[in-house]
Amino acid sequence: MNDDPLFRIESDSLGNAAVPVEAYYGIHAVRARDNFAVSGRTVNLRIIRAIVMVKKAAAKVNGRHGDIPEQVAAGIVSACDEILLGQWDKHFIVDAYQGGAGTSTNMNVNEVIANLVIERIGGSKGDYQLIHPIDHVNLHQSTNDVYPTAMRIAMIPLLRSLSEEFASLQEALQEKEREYADVLRLGRTQLMDALPIMAGQSFGAHAKAVARDRWRLYKAEERLREINLGGTAVGTGMNAPLAYIYAIAEELRELTGMGLCRSDFPMDGTQNMDVFVEVSGLLKAAAVNLLKISGDFRLLNAGPSGGMAEYILPPMQVGSSILPGKMNPVIAEVAGSVAMKVISNDTAVTLAAASGQLELNAFAPLIVESLLESLEILTQAVRLFHERCVQGLIVDAAHCLEQLECSGVMAAAVVTYLGYETAAELAKSAAASGRPLKDILLERGLMTKKQIDAILHPLEVTKPGIPGRSRDE
């Protein structure tokens, strides 16, 4: 007997448990909350909403087919719509890191929906004789086909958003490529002076890398469209009528607006998680490029007196509590930090996917939490990097030219005319004296001013061919 008015008693095969009387979750969520008290961070709401979409689709199909009363189906659909609007978020209480292949999350959703419907028809929460979390809300389903399907539904919109952010970043880099197409700067390999390049060319190289990321992420959605819903526990479809199996994918496709399709072999989607590893790998590749580009920006911005100082990044906030006026490249830094996190999440996804056994992967919750986090934070980091770093970046053209002329690397342009040994000695002299190469060439009478101007012209030293000669020679 329950004498505490603040709690109701619910039962399962393990016995009884107290559930807060105002809670829309039930005994399964309570047990999971206590068993998985790990991070204090509840399940990502995107996977909750995706599961709710599955429940809504199933209720509509089951109601239409007469497997549950129409008023029950309508009640479930109405409860799902309320949850999708965010009205009941606080009742999803299971920790993000959990055992059980997502069963606890699925049951948390089933219980909240059931109790919302029970209350709407005048019952008391927990009276599952009226509306049952499994017999009604979870009818013809298993966690093992609901959860992998919901994983895909949760990820697809984020993939689209991320691809769009990379498109915007690509455009911003291409704009910088055009803006600084005529600015000559010192190229560097292994952090040492190398051949001259146009500043715009380096932005163009960054844009090409981002364009690949954009396209790969856009295409990755195709890998996620095939769902195993209807496969139930192990992919065989036991306890799901054929009419339901064929109708549920179509219903879900209409509800989500996504090009979802029914797997022709649901057992594959139930036990194999390699598709998510592939998506994670593409996110890692994109993160690697973001880390490289943001690192280049930080390096070229370093200074202003003790570093390269060829880029001027937008000052976003005071950078030091002890050094007045110090501004740090914080946007490039946060982009790099997010990239590192995405790369580390890929390791978690890889290990979790490889650790599945036989007909199910128990670590699906880790896979989806890691991927959703990567998609969310990478999307925001790319947006911030584009809007608060790339757009406002300035190339110090005068300083770039000064660095180049004092480096001696322009001697590479005269190798064909004067030979490697002479060119090497000229480079050494220019670097040691800090004088432009053209002045040394004139002083020693090795070339005329006309020859020097033709050979050392910026357009000559930054494109294929022998500087100063026709491209046909």
C-alpha positions as CSV (number, residue, x, y, z in Angstrom):
1,M,0.0,0.0,0.0
2,N,1.2,3.5,-0.9
3,D,0.9,6.1,1.9
4,D,3.0,8.8,0.3
5,P,0.8,11.2,-1.8
6,L,3.8,12.4,-3.7
7,F,4.4,9.0,-5.3
8,R,2.4,6.4,-7.1
9,I,3.4,2.7,-7.2
10,E,4.0,1.0,-10.5
11,S,4.9,-2.6,-11.1
12,D,7.0,-4.6,-13.6
13,S,8.5,-8.1,-13.6
14,L,11.1,-7.1,-11.0
15,G,8.5,-5.9,-8.5
16,N,7.3,-2.4,-7.5
17,A,8.8,1.0,-7.6
18,A,7.7,4.5,-6.6
19,V,7.2,7.0,-9.3
20,P,6.5,10.7,-8.7
21,V,2.8,11.2,-8.9
22,E,3.2,14.2,-11.3
23,A,5.6,12.3,-13.6
24,Y,4.5,11.2,-17.0
25,Y,7.3,8.7,-17.2
26,G,6.9,5.4,-15.4
27,I,8.7,2.5,-13.7
28,H,11.0,1.7,-16.6
29,A,12.4,5.2,-16.8
30,V,12.8,5.3,-13.0
31,R,14.8,2.1,-13.0
32,A,16.9,3.4,-15.9
33,R,17.5,6.7,-14.2
34,D,18.9,5.0,-11.2
35,N,20.8,2.3,-13.0
36,F,22.5,4.7,-15.4
37,A,23.3,7.6,-13.1
38,V,26.5,8.3,-15.0
39,S,26.8,11.7,-16.6
40,G,23.9,13.8,-15.3
41,R,23.2,14.5,-18.9
42,T,19.9,13.2,-20.3
43,V,19.4,11.7,-23.8
44,N,19.7,14.2,-26.6
45,L,16.2,15.5,-27.3
46,R,16.7,15.0,-31.0
47,I,16.6,11.2,-30.6
48,I,13.6,11.6,-28.3
49,R,11.7,13.5,-31.0
50,A,12.7,11.1,-33.7
51,I,11.4,8.2,-31.6
52,V,8.2,10.1,-31.1
53,M,7.9,10.5,-34.9
54,V,8.1,6.7,-35.1
55,K,5.4,6.3,-32.4
56,K,3.1,8.8,-34.3
57,A,3.5,6.9,-37.6
58,A,2.9,3.5,-35.9
59,A,-0.2,4.8,-34.2
60,K,-1.6,6.1,-37.4
61,V,-1.0,2.9,-39.2
62,N,-2.2,0.7,-36.4
63,G,-5.4,2.8,-36.0
64,R,-6.0,2.7,-39.7
65,H,-5.7,-1.1,-39.8
66,G,-7.9,-1.6,-36.8
67,D,-5.2,-3.0,-34.5
68,I,-5.9,-0.4,-31.9
69,P,-9.1,1.6,-31.4
70,E,-9.3,4.8,-33.5
71,Q,-9.7,7.0,-30.4
72,V,-6.6,5.4,-28.9
73,A,-4.6,6.0,-32.1
74,A,-5.9,9.6,-32.2
75,G,-4.8,10.1,-28.5
76,I,-1.4,8.8,-29.2
77,V,-1.0,11.1,-32.2
78,S,-2.1,14.1,-30.2
79,A,0.3,13.3,-27.4
80,C,3.1,12.9,-29.9
81,D,2.4,16.3,-31.4
82,E,2.6,17.9,-27.9
83,I,5.9,16.2,-27.2
84,L,7.3,17.3,-30.6
85,L,6.4,20.9,-29.6
86,G,8.7,20.5,-26.6
87,Q,6.0,20.7,-23.9
88,W,7.1,17.6,-22.0
89,D,10.9,17.6,-22.3
90,K,11.6,17.4,-18.6
91,H,9.9,14.0,-18.4
92,F,12.6,12.3,-20.5
93,I,15.0,11.5,-17.7
94,V,17.3,8.6,-18.8
95,D,21.0,9.3,-18.9
96,A,22.6,9.7,-22.3
97,Y,25.0,6.9,-21.5
98,Q,23.1,3.7,-20.9
99,G,23.1,0.0,-21.5
100,G,20.3,-1.9,-23.3
101,A,20.6,-0.8,-26.9
102,G,18.2,2.1,-26.3
103,T,15.4,0.2,-24.7
104,S,15.3,2.6,-21.7
105,T,14.9,5.6,-24.0
106,N,12.2,3.8,-26.0
107,M,10.3,2.9,-22.8
108,N,10.6,6.4,-21.4
109,V,9.0,7.6,-24.6
110,N,6.3,4.9,-24.5
111,E,5.4,5.8,-20.9
112,V,5.2,9.5,-21.4
113,I,2.9,9.1,-24.4
114,A,0.7,6.5,-22.6
115,N,0.3,8.6,-19.5
116,L,-0.5,11.7,-21.5
117,V,-3.3,9.8,-23.3
118,I,-4.5,8.3,-20.0
119,E,-4.8,11.7,-18.4
120,R,-6.6,13.1,-21.4
121,I,-9.3,10.4,-21.2
122,G,-9.9,11.0,-17.5
123,G,-7.6,8.3,-16.0
124,S,-4.8,8.6,-13.5
125,K,-1.2,8.4,-14.6
126,G,0.1,4.8,-14.3
127,D,-3.3,3.2,-15.0
128,Y,-2.0,1.2,-17.9
129,Q,-5.1,-0.9,-18.2
130,L,-6.5,2.1,-20.1
131,I,-3.5,2.8,-22.4
132,H,-0.5,0.5,-22.2
133,P,3.0,1.7,-23.1
134,I,3.8,-1.5,-24.9
135,D,0.4,-3.0,-26.0
136,H,-0.7,0.3,-27.5
137,V,2.1,2.8,-27.9
138,N,4.8,0.2,-28.8
139,L,2.5,-2.1,-30.8
140,H,4.2,-4.0,-33.6
141,Q,7.5,-2.4,-32.7
142,S,10.8,-3.3,-30.9
143,T,13.4,-1.0,-29.6
144,N,15.7,-2.8,-32.1
145,D,13.9,-1.4,-35.1
146,V,12.6,1.8,-33.5
147,Y,15.9,3.0,-32.2
148,P,18.1,2.5,-35.4
149,T,15.3,4.2,-37.4
150,A,15.1,7.1,-35.0
151,M,18.9,7.5,-35.2
152,R,18.7,8.2,-38.9
153,I,15.7,10.5,-38.6
154,A,17.6,12.5,-35.9
155,M,20.7,12.9,-38.0
156,I,19.5,13.7,-41.5
157,P,18.3,17.3,-40.7
158,L,21.6,18.0,-39.0
159,L,23.6,16.7,-42.0
160,R,21.6,19.0,-44.2
161,S,22.3,22.0,-41.9
162,L,26.0,21.2,-41.7
163,S,26.3,20.8,-45.4
164,E,24.7,24.3,-45.8
165,E,27.2,25.8,-43.3
166,F,30.1,24.4,-45.2
167,A,28.6,25.8,-48.4
168,S,28.6,29.3,-46.7
169,L,32.2,28.8,-45.5
170,Q,33.3,27.8,-49.0
171,E,31.7,30.9,-50.5
172,A,33.4,33.1,-47.9
173,L,36.8,31.5,-48.7
174,Q,36.2,32.0,-52.4
175,E,35.4,35.7,-51.7
176,K,38.8,36.0,-50.0
177,E,40.4,34.2,-52.9
178,R,39.0,36.9,-55.3
179,E,39.8,39.8,-52.8
180,Y,43.4,38.8,-52.5
181,A,44.1,37.4,-55.9
182,D,46.9,40.0,-56.6
183,V,48.6,40.0,-53.2
184,L,51.9,38.2,-53.2
185,R,53.1,36.5,-50.1
186,L,55.7,34.0,-49.0
187,G,54.8,30.4,-49.3
188,R,56.0,28.0,-46.6
189,T,56.7,24.3,-46.5
190,Q,57.6,22.6,-43.2
191,L,57.3,26.0,-41.7
192,M,60.3,27.2,-43.7
193,D,60.4,29.8,-46.5
194,A,59.3,28.3,-49.8
195,L,58.1,29.5,-53.2
196,P,56.0,32.7,-53.5
197,I,52.2,32.4,-53.8
198,M,49.3,34.7,-54.2
199,A,47.4,35.1,-50.9
200,G,44.2,34.4,-52.8
201,Q,45.6,31.0,-53.9
202,S,45.9,29.8,-50.3
203,F,42.2,30.7,-49.7
204,G,41.4,28.9,-52.9
205,A,43.1,25.8,-51.6
206,H,41.1,26.0,-48.4
207,A,37.9,26.5,-50.4
208,K,38.6,23.3,-52.4
209,A,38.9,21.3,-49.3
210,V,35.7,22.7,-47.8
211,A,33.9,22.0,-51.1
212,R,34.8,18.3,-50.8
213,D,33.4,18.3,-47.3
214,R,30.2,20.0,-48.3
215,W,29.6,17.5,-51.1
216,R,30.5,14.4,-49.1
217,L,28.2,15.5,-46.2
218,Y,25.4,16.2,-48.7
219,K,25.7,12.8,-50.2
220,A,26.0,11.1,-46.8
221,E,22.2,11.5,-46.3
222,E,21.7,8.8,-48.9
223,R,23.3,6.3,-46.5
224,L,20.8,7.0,-43.7
225,R,17.6,6.8,-45.7
226,E,17.2,3.0,-45.5
227,I,15.4,2.0,-42.3
228,N,14.8,-1.3,-40.6
229,L,11.4,-0.4,-39.1
230,G,9.1,-3.4,-39.2
231,G,12.0,-5.8,-38.5
232,T,11.1,-5.9,-34.8
233,A,13.6,-7.6,-32.4
234,V,16.1,-9.3,-34.7
235,G,15.1,-8.1,-38.2
236,T,12.8,-11.0,-39.1
237,G,9.6,-9.0,-38.5
238,M,8.1,-11.4,-36.1
239,N,4.9,-10.0,-34.4
240,A,4.6,-7.2,-37.1
241,P,1.8,-7.9,-39.7
242,L,2.9,-7.6,-43.3
243,A,0.4,-4.8,-43.9
244,Y,2.0,-2.8,-41.1
245,I,5.5,-3.5,-42.3
246,Y,4.8,-2.1,-45.8
247,A,2.7,0.8,-44.6
248,I,5.0,2.1,-41.8
249,A,7.9,3.2,-43.9
250,E,5.5,5.2,-46.2
251,E,3.8,6.8,-43.3
252,L,7.1,7.8,-41.7
253,R,8.3,9.2,-45.0
254,E,5.3,11.4,-45.2
255,L,5.5,12.6,-41.6
256,T,9.2,13.4,-41.7
257,G,9.5,14.7,-45.3
258,M,12.6,12.6,-45.7
259,G,13.2,10.1,-48.5
260,L,13.1,7.1,-46.1
261,C,12.8,3.7,-47.6
262,R,12.1,0.2,-46.1
263,S,15.2,-2.0,-46.0
264,D,14.9,-5.2,-48.1
265,F,16.9,-7.0,-45.4
266,P,16.0,-5.4,-42.0
267,M,18.3,-7.8,-40.1
268,D,21.2,-5.8,-41.6
269,G,20.1,-2.5,-40.2
270,T,19.3,-4.1,-36.8
271,Q,22.8,-5.4,-36.1
272,N,25.2,-3.5,-38.3
273,M,26.2,0.1,-37.5
274,D,28.8,0.6,-40.3
275,V,26.7,3.3,-41.9
276,F,27.1,5.5,-38.9
277,V,30.8,4.8,-38.9
278,E,30.9,6.0,-42.5
279,V,29.0,9.2,-41.6
280,S,31.3,9.7,-38.6
281,G,34.3,9.3,-40.8
282,L,33.1,12.0,-43.1
283,L,32.5,14.3,-40.1
284,K,36.1,13.5,-39.0
285,A,37.4,14.4,-42.5
286,A,35.6,17.7,-42.3
287,A,36.9,18.3,-38.8
288,V,40.5,17.6,-40.0
289,N,40.1,20.3,-42.7
290,L,38.6,22.8,-40.2
291,L,41.4,22.1,-37.8
292,K,44.0,22.6,-40.6
293,I,42.5,25.8,-41.9
294,S,41.9,27.4,-38.5
295,G,45.5,26.4,-37.5
296,D,46.9,28.1,-40.6
297,F,44.9,31.2,-39.8
298,R,46.2,31.3,-36.2
299,L,49.8,30.8,-37.4
300,L,49.6,33.5,-40.1
301,N,48.0,35.9,-37.5
302,A,50.7,35.2,-34.9
303,G,52.4,38.3,-33.6
304,P,51.9,41.1,-34.2
305,S,55.6,41.7,-33.5
306,G,56.9,38.2,-32.7
307,G,55.2,36.2,-35.4
308,M,54.3,36.1,-39.1
309,A,51.5,38.7,-38.8
310,E,50.5,38.4,-42.4
311,Y,46.8,37.9,-41.5
312,I,44.8,40.2,-39.2
313,L,41.9,38.3,-37.7
314,P,38.9,40.2,-36.3
315,P,39.4,41.1,-32.7
316,M,36.5,39.5,-30.9
317,Q,37.2,39.9,-27.1
318,V,39.9,41.0,-24.7
319,G,42.5,38.2,-24.6
320,S,44.4,38.6,-21.4
321,S,43.8,39.6,-17.8
322,I,47.4,40.8,-17.5
323,L,48.5,42.0,-20.9
324,P,46.6,45.2,-21.9
325,G,45.4,45.2,-25.5
326,K,46.2,41.6,-26.2
327,M,43.7,40.0,-28.7
328,N,43.7,36.2,-29.2
329,P,42.4,34.3,-32.2
330,V,39.6,32.8,-30.2
331,I,37.2,32.0,-33.0
332,A,39.9,30.0,-34.8
333,E,40.7,28.3,-31.5
334,V,37.1,27.3,-30.8
335,A,36.9,25.9,-34.3
336,G,40.0,23.9,-33.7
337,S,38.7,22.7,-30.3
338,V,35.4,21.5,-31.8
339,A,37.3,19.7,-34.6
340,M,39.3,17.8,-32.0
341,K,36.1,16.8,-30.2
342,V,34.6,15.5,-33.4
343,I,37.7,13.5,-34.2
344,S,37.6,12.0,-30.7
345,N,33.9,11.2,-31.1
346,D,34.7,9.3,-34.2
347,T,36.8,7.0,-32.2
348,A,33.9,6.3,-29.8
349,V,31.6,5.6,-32.8
350,T,34.1,3.3,-34.3
351,L,34.6,1.3,-31.2
352,A,30.9,1.1,-30.4
353,A,30.0,0.0,-33.9
354,A,32.7,-2.7,-33.8
355,S,31.5,-3.9,-30.4
356,G,28.1,-5.1,-31.6
357,Q,27.5,-8.8,-31.2
358,L,25.4,-11.2,-33.2
359,E,21.9,-9.8,-33.9
360,L,22.1,-6.4,-32.1
361,N,24.5,-3.6,-31.1
362,A,24.1,-2.8,-27.4
363,F,26.1,0.4,-27.9
364,A,23.8,2.2,-30.2
365,P,23.0,5.0,-27.6
366,L,26.7,5.9,-27.5
367,I,26.8,6.0,-31.3
368,V,23.9,8.3,-31.6
369,E,24.9,10.6,-28.8
370,S,28.4,11.0,-30.2
371,L,27.2,11.6,-33.7
372,L,24.5,14.1,-32.7
373,E,27.0,16.0,-30.6
374,S,29.5,16.1,-33.5
375,L,26.8,17.3,-35.9
376,E,25.5,19.9,-33.6
377,I,28.8,21.4,-32.5
378,L,30.5,21.2,-35.9
379,T,27.6,23.0,-37.5
380,Q,27.9,25.9,-35.0
381,A,31.6,26.0,-35.1
382,V,31.7,26.3,-38.9
383,R,29.1,29.0,-38.8
384,L,31.1,31.0,-36.2
385,F,34.3,30.5,-38.1
386,H,32.7,31.8,-41.3
387,E,30.9,34.7,-39.7
388,R,33.3,35.9,-37.0
389,C,36.7,35.0,-38.5
390,V,36.8,34.4,-42.3
391,Q,34.5,37.3,-43.3
392,G,36.5,39.9,-41.3
393,L,40.0,38.6,-42.1
394,I,42.4,41.0,-43.6
395,V,45.7,40.2,-45.4
396,D,48.4,42.7,-44.7
397,A,49.6,43.1,-48.3
398,A,52.6,45.4,-47.5
399,H,53.9,43.1,-44.7
400,C,53.5,40.1,-47.0
401,L,55.6,41.7,-49.7
402,E,58.2,42.8,-47.2
403,Q,58.5,39.3,-45.8
404,L,58.8,37.9,-49.3
405,E,61.4,40.3,-50.6
406,C,63.7,39.8,-47.6
407,S,63.5,36.0,-47.7
408,G,65.7,35.1,-50.6
409,V,63.2,32.6,-52.0
410,M,62.7,34.6,-55.2
411,A,66.1,33.3,-56.2
412,A,64.3,30.1,-57.3
413,A,62.9,32.1,-60.2
414,V,66.4,32.7,-61.7
415,V,67.7,29.1,-61.4
416,T,67.0,28.4,-65.1
417,Y,69.0,31.5,-66.1
418,L,71.9,31.5,-63.6
419,G,72.1,27.9,-62.4
420,Y,71.4,26.4,-59.0
421,E,74.7,27.3,-57.3
422,T,74.6,30.9,-58.2
423,A,70.9,31.2,-57.3
424,A,71.6,29.5,-53.9
425,E,74.3,32.0,-53.2
426,L,72.0,34.9,-54.1
427,A,69.3,33.6,-51.8
428,K,71.8,33.4,-49.0
429,S,73.0,36.9,-49.6
430,A,69.4,38.3,-49.8
431,A,68.4,36.5,-46.6
432,A,71.5,37.6,-44.7
433,S,71.4,41.3,-45.8
434,G,67.6,41.6,-45.7
435,R,67.8,43.2,-49.1
436,P,65.5,42.4,-52.0
437,L,66.9,39.9,-54.6
438,K,66.3,42.3,-57.5
439,D,68.7,44.9,-55.9
440,I,71.5,42.3,-55.6
441,L,70.9,41.1,-59.2
442,L,71.3,44.7,-60.5
443,E,74.2,45.5,-58.3
444,R,76.2,42.4,-59.5
445,G,75.2,43.0,-63.1
446,L,73.7,39.6,-63.5
447,M,70.5,40.8,-65.1
448,T,69.0,44.0,-66.5
449,K,66.1,45.7,-64.9
450,K,63.9,44.7,-67.8
451,Q,64.8,41.0,-67.3
452,I,64.4,41.2,-63.6
453,D,60.9,42.8,-63.9
454,A,59.9,40.1,-66.4
455,I,61.1,37.2,-64.4
456,L,60.2,38.3,-60.9
457,H,56.7,39.6,-61.8
458,P,54.1,38.2,-59.4
459,L,52.1,36.5,-62.1
460,E,55.2,34.8,-63.4
461,V,56.3,33.3,-60.1
462,T,52.9,32.0,-59.1
463,K,51.9,29.9,-62.1
464,P,53.2,26.9,-64.0
465,G,56.2,27.3,-66.4
466,I,59.6,29.1,-66.4
467,P,59.3,32.7,-65.1
468,G,59.9,35.2,-67.8
469,R,59.4,32.8,-70.7
470,S,56.5,32.2,-72.9
471,R,54.4,29.3,-71.7
472,D,54.9,27.7,-75.1
473,E,58.7,27.6,-74.7
